[in-house]
Amino acid sequence: MNIRRLALSVCVAAALGTFATDAVRAEDKFLALGTASVRGTYYPVGNTLCKLINENRDIHLVRCLSYPTGGSVYNIQALTSGELDLAITRSDLAYKAFNGLDQFAAIGANRALRTVTNLYSQPVVITVRRDSGIETFADFQGKVINIGNRGSGKRAIADQMFKMMGWTEVDFAETTEYSTQGQVKPFCDKKVDILIESIGLPAPLYDKLAAECGAKFIDIPDVIAAGFRKSGPFFFDYKIPAGLNRNNDNDVKTVGIKVVLLSLTTVSPETVETIAGAIFGEKGKFQKSHPALSLSDPDSMVNEGIHVPLHDGAKKYYEDNGLLSKTTASTAK
């Protein structure tokens, strides 16, 4: 499916239904936003963002539609191919795509990528069942582990983790490639023992797994935490509070990373300024829309973890509204 072609047909139809003269401007005024699995966090956050943009579309003439996708890596690839105008992804993947590193080396650096804003911090989450006999990574041998679907953020995390630990498929009874949505039934049916994920918490999916299937989070070992931190300035130490999972009595040690909203230099500054206004214009509305956003504040969203240059439209909005720090302004060019 070509997301952009489908979405443009919707937008053109809407334009023809109102003012025929606006139809020729449909492509410039339509935004296709890539999220991830409908059971994850990207999807509801993306839906909320588009809803906020569309609330004033009669004024700014910009319309946003969000789509479920294969996830973080896919979203960047779709930006590069022109299928998407906006994408939710991880900050480390954005940096690697901008510079043509690791999984993006084959397609080369995409210097047209631009940051609109950080959205929230999300931890790397390793989930097992209480009755699985798994307490630490030392218990993984011979178990069934889900490494995620190709193109997803969880798959990129799993690949890094396998490399750090020197694991291969023979170390496990089986490696599966379920998406966030697809992993639920086999995990609850005890056909998958270990889930690797990077997701904004709290998340309804993991609340459900804890309540109905006995899911709990476990610590990642120091060697993996150090490995993630060594990979770049993207990962940081993170503790998942015990209260976020009914089956965890103590905080869980892991690493976190920023989730970012990306766009392209080909999207006009005026349009990106409109997007920034939808996020920050009505104080607290965006942050209250999903539990994962509740700890985000304008300062952290604008001034932390910018590893791909800010879009000119976003930078103008932040400067005009006093949100941009001097440090960020000097490094976000």
C-alpha positions in Angstrom: 0.0 0.0 0.0 1.3 3.5 -0.9 0.3 5.5 2.1 0.7 8.8 0.5 -1.2 8.0 -2.7 -4.2 6.7 -0.6 -4.1 9.7 1.7 -3.9 12.2 -1.1 -6.9 10.7 -2.7 -8.8 11.3 0.6 -7.6 14.8 0.8 -8.4 15.7 -2.8 -11.8 14.3 -2.4 -12.4 16.4 0.6 -11.1 19.4 -1.2 -13.4 18.8 -4.2 -16.3 18.5 -1.8 -15.7 22.0 -0.5 -13.8 24.3 -2.7 -12.7 23.0 -6.1 -10.0 25.6 -6.3 -8.3 24.2 -3.2 -7.8 20.7 -4.8 -4.6 21.8 -6.6 -3.1 22.7 -3.2 -4.1 19.3 -1.6 -0.6 17.8 -1.8 1.0 20.8 -0.1 -1.5 20.9 2.6 -1.8 17.2 3.5 0.4 15.5 6.1 0.9 11.7 6.2 2.1 10.7 9.7 3.6 7.3 10.3 3.2 5.7 13.8 3.5 1.9 14.5 1.4 -1.0 15.8 -2.1 0.0 16.9 -1.4 -1.7 20.3 1.7 0.4 21.0 2.2 4.0 22.1 3.2 5.6 18.8 -0.3 5.0 17.3 -2.5 6.8 19.9 0.1 9.6 20.2 0.1 10.1 16.5 -3.7 10.1 16.4 -3.8 12.8 19.0 -1.3 14.9 17.2 -3.3 14.8 14.0 -6.5 15.5 15.8 -4.9 18.7 17.4 -3.6 19.8 14.0 -7.0 19.2 12.3 -9.0 21.1 14.9 -8.0 24.3 13.2 -7.6 23.1 9.6 -10.2 25.6 8.4 -7.8 28.3 9.4 -4.4 27.0 8.4 -5.7 24.6 5.7 -3.4 21.8 6.8 -4.9 18.3 7.2 -3.1 15.4 9.0 -3.8 11.7 8.8 -2.0 9.1 10.9 -1.3 5.5 9.9 -0.3 2.3 11.6 3.1 1.2 10.2 5.8 -1.4 10.7 7.5 1.0 13.3 10.5 3.2 13.8 12.8 2.0 11.1 10.0 1.6 8.5 8.9 5.2 9.3 12.3 6.7 8.5 12.5 4.6 5.3 9.0 5.9 4.3 10.1 9.5 4.9 13.1 8.9 2.6 10.9 7.4 -0.1 8.3 10.2 0.1 5.5 8.1 1.5 5.4 10.1 4.7 5.8 13.7 5.7 6.0 13.1 9.5 7.2 10.1 11.4 7.5 9.0 15.0 10.7 7.2 15.7 13.6 6.9 18.2 16.3 9.5 18.5 19.2 7.0 17.9 17.6 5.8 14.7 17.0 9.3 13.5 20.7 10.1 14.0 21.8 7.0 12.2 19.5 7.7 9.3 20.7 11.3 9.1 24.3 10.1 8.9 23.8 6.9 6.9 25.0 4.6 9.7 24.3 0.9 10.6 21.0 -0.3 9.1 20.8 2.9 7.0 24.3 2.6 5.5 23.0 0.8 2.4 20.6 3.7 1.5 23.0 6.4 2.5 22.7 9.5 4.7 19.4 11.4 4.5 20.5 15.0 5.2 17.0 16.2 4.6 15.7 14.8 7.9 14.7 17.4 10.5 13.5 17.2 14.1 10.2 18.8 14.9 10.2 17.9 18.7 11.0 15.3 21.2 7.8 13.6 22.4 8.7 11.6 25.5 11.2 9.2 27.0 10.7 5.5 26.7 12.5 2.6 28.4 13.8 -0.6 27.0 11.5 -3.2 28.5 12.2 -6.9 28.9 9.1 -8.8 29.9 8.6 -12.3 31.2 5.8 -14.2 33.0 6.0 -14.7 36.7 5.7 -18.5 36.2 8.4 -18.8 33.6 11.3 -19.3 36.0 13.1 -16.4 34.4 14.6 -13.9 36.9 17.7 -12.6 35.1 19.3 -12.8 31.6 21.2 -15.9 32.8 17.9 -17.8 32.6 17.2 -17.1 28.9 19.0 -20.2 27.6 16.6 -22.5 25.8 13.6 -20.2 26.1 11.5 -18.7 23.3 12.3 -15.0 22.7 10.4 -12.5 20.5 12.7 -10.2 18.7 10.0 -8.2 16.9 8.9 -7.6 13.3 11.4 -6.3 10.7 11.3 -2.6 10.5 10.2 -2.1 14.1 12.0 -0.3 16.8 11.9 -3.4 19.0 13.8 -5.4 16.3 16.5 -2.8 16.2 16.8 -3.0 20.0 16.9 -6.8 19.9 19.6 -6.8 17.2 21.8 -4.5 19.4 21.1 -6.7 22.4 22.0 -9.9 20.6 25.3 -8.4 19.4 26.2 -7.2 22.9 25.5 -10.5 24.5 27.0 -12.6 21.6 23.7 -14.5 21.2 22.7 -16.4 18.2 19.4 -18.2 17.5 20.9 -21.5 18.7 20.9 -20.0 22.2 17.1 -20.1 22.3 14.5 -22.8 21.8 13.0 -20.4 19.2 13.2 -16.7 18.1 9.9 -15.3 16.9 9.2 -12.1 14.9 5.8 -10.9 16.3 4.7 -7.3 16.2 3.6 -5.5 19.4 0.0 -6.5 18.6 0.9 -10.0 17.5 3.0 -11.0 20.5 0.1 -10.8 23.0 -1.6 -14.2 22.4 1.5 -16.4 22.1 2.9 -14.7 25.2 -0.3 -15.4 27.2 -0.5 -18.9 25.8 3.0 -19.6 27.0 4.4 -20.1 23.5 6.7 -17.1 23.9 8.7 -16.6 27.2 10.5 -13.3 26.6 9.5 -10.0 25.0 12.0 -7.3 24.0 10.4 -3.9 23.6 11.0 -0.2 23.8 7.7 1.5 24.6 6.3 4.5 26.4 4.9 3.6 29.8 2.4 3.3 31.1 0.9 1.4 28.2 -2.5 -0.3 28.2 -1.1 -3.3 26.4 1.4 -4.0 29.1 -1.1 -3.3 31.9 -3.3 -6.0 30.3 -0.4 -8.4 30.0 0.4 -7.9 33.7 -3.2 -8.3 34.8 -4.2 -11.2 32.7 -1.0 -13.1 31.9 1.3 -12.5 34.9 3.8 -10.3 32.9 6.6 -8.7 34.9 9.6 -6.6 33.9 13.2 -7.6 34.7 16.4 -5.6 35.0 18.8 -5.4 32.1 22.4 -6.4 33.1 25.0 -3.7 33.5 26.9 -4.9 30.4 23.9 -4.2 28.2 23.2 -0.8 29.8 26.8 0.1 29.3 26.7 -1.1 25.7 23.7 1.0 24.9 25.2 4.1 26.5 28.5 3.5 24.5 26.5 3.3 21.2 25.9 7.1 21.4 24.5 10.0 23.4 21.0 8.7 22.9 20.6 6.2 25.8 20.5 7.1 29.4 20.0 5.2 32.7 16.3 4.7 33.5 14.2 3.2 36.3 10.8 1.8 35.7 8.8 2.6 38.9 7.5 -0.5 40.6 4.0 1.0 40.5 3.8 0.7 36.7 3.5 -3.1 36.9 1.5 -4.9 39.5 3.9 -7.8 39.4 7.0 -5.8 40.2 7.7 -5.1 43.9 10.8 -3.0 43.1 12.0 -0.5 40.5 13.4 -2.1 37.4 16.8 -1.0 36.1 17.0 -0.4 32.4 17.9 2.4 29.9 15.7 5.0 28.2 15.7 6.8 24.9 13.9 9.8 23.5 11.0 9.3 21.0 11.1 12.1 18.4 8.8 13.5 15.7 10.7 13.8 12.4 9.9 15.6 9.2 11.8 16.8 6.1 13.2 20.0 4.7 10.7 19.6 1.8 7.8 20.2 4.2 7.4 24.0 4.4 8.5 26.0 7.4 4.9 27.4 7.7 3.4 23.9 7.9 5.9 22.7 10.5 5.2 25.9 12.5 1.6 24.9 12.4 2.5 21.5 13.8 4.5 23.0 16.6 1.7 25.3 17.4 -0.7 22.3 17.7 1.6 20.6 20.2 2.5 23.6 22.3 -0.2 26.2 21.6 -2.8 25.0 24.1 -0.9 24.5 27.3 -0.9 20.9 28.5 -3.5 19.6 26.1 -1.1 17.4 24.2 0.7 16.1 27.3 -2.6 15.2 28.9 -3.7 13.1 25.9 -1.7 10.0 26.8 -0.1 8.7 30.0 3.3 8.3 28.3 3.3 12.1 27.6 2.5 13.1 31.2 6.1 13.6 32.2 7.0 15.6 29.2 7.3 19.4 29.5 8.1 22.0 26.8 11.7 22.4 28.0 12.6 18.7 27.7 10.7 18.3 24.5 12.5 21.2 22.8 16.0 21.2 24.4 16.9 17.6 25.2 18.3 15.0 22.9 18.3 16.9 19.6 20.6 14.8 17.4 19.1 15.8 14.1 18.8 19.5 13.2 15.6 21.2 14.1 13.3 22.0 11.2 13.4 25.8 10.4 9.6 26.0 11.0 10.0 24.4 14.4 13.0 26.5 15.4 11.1 29.7 14.4 8.1 28.7 16.6 10.3 27.9 19.6 12.3 31.1 19.3 9.2 33.2 18.9 7.7 31.6 22.0 10.8 31.6 24.2 11.1 27.9 24.3 14.5 27.4 22.7 17.6 27.5 24.9 20.8 29.1 23.7 22.6 25.8 23.7 19.9 24.1 21.6 19.8 27.0 19.2 23.5 26.8 18.6 23.6 23.0 18.0 20.3 22.6 16.1 21.4 24.1 12.8 
